[in-house]
Amino acid sequence: MQGTKPQTLAYALTDSPIGLAAWISEKFQAWSDGDIRTTFSFDALLIEISIYWFSGTLDSSLRLYKESRKRPMHFKANERVLPPLGLAHFARELPLPPRSWVERVYDVRRWTEMPKGGHFAAMERPELLAEDIRAYFRPFRTR
């Protein structure tokens, strides 16, 4: 739905706070690595739902999926992204292209396959994410 008919979904979810809560809760359950009742606090879920409800930004957050499908990233031969890349891929996140493909375009300095976590890794496994970010930046520090 998000990638094909985001506006239809947005109309339905911005019309009902209960519908929005059900949709977001279902995504947290499906896209995380664990039971929603033990992985996230009730307050954390209510905050996420409230952000979309009170800011009225659900529709723009859904459109991203369709726009990304319409215009996927393409690189020309020998085109490179110059800033170095660090990637933390969590176990239950969407699949990625193989590292060898990513390295054709990006300067991969760190690639971590995380043992746990999903789409909401910053909330699910903050300690794993924080340590990986620290490890990525450590070599860039100057004394």
DANOR-V682037 format. One line per field, one symbol per residue. ss: DSSP state (2 for helix, 1 for strand, 0 for the rest). phi: phi as a letter, one per 20 degrees, with the letter a starting at -180 (. if undefined). A space follows every 50 residues. Layout:
BEGIN
ss=???
phi=???
END
This chain:
BEGIN
ss=00000222222222002222222222222220000222200222222222 22222002222222222222000000000011111111100000000022 2200011111111000000022220222222222222200000
phi=.fedcfffffgfeeebffffffffffffffdddqfgfdecfgfffffgff gfffemdffffffgffffffcffccfgmfcefffddcddegdegfdfggg ffffddefdbcdeffbocfdgfefcgffffffffffegfefdd
END
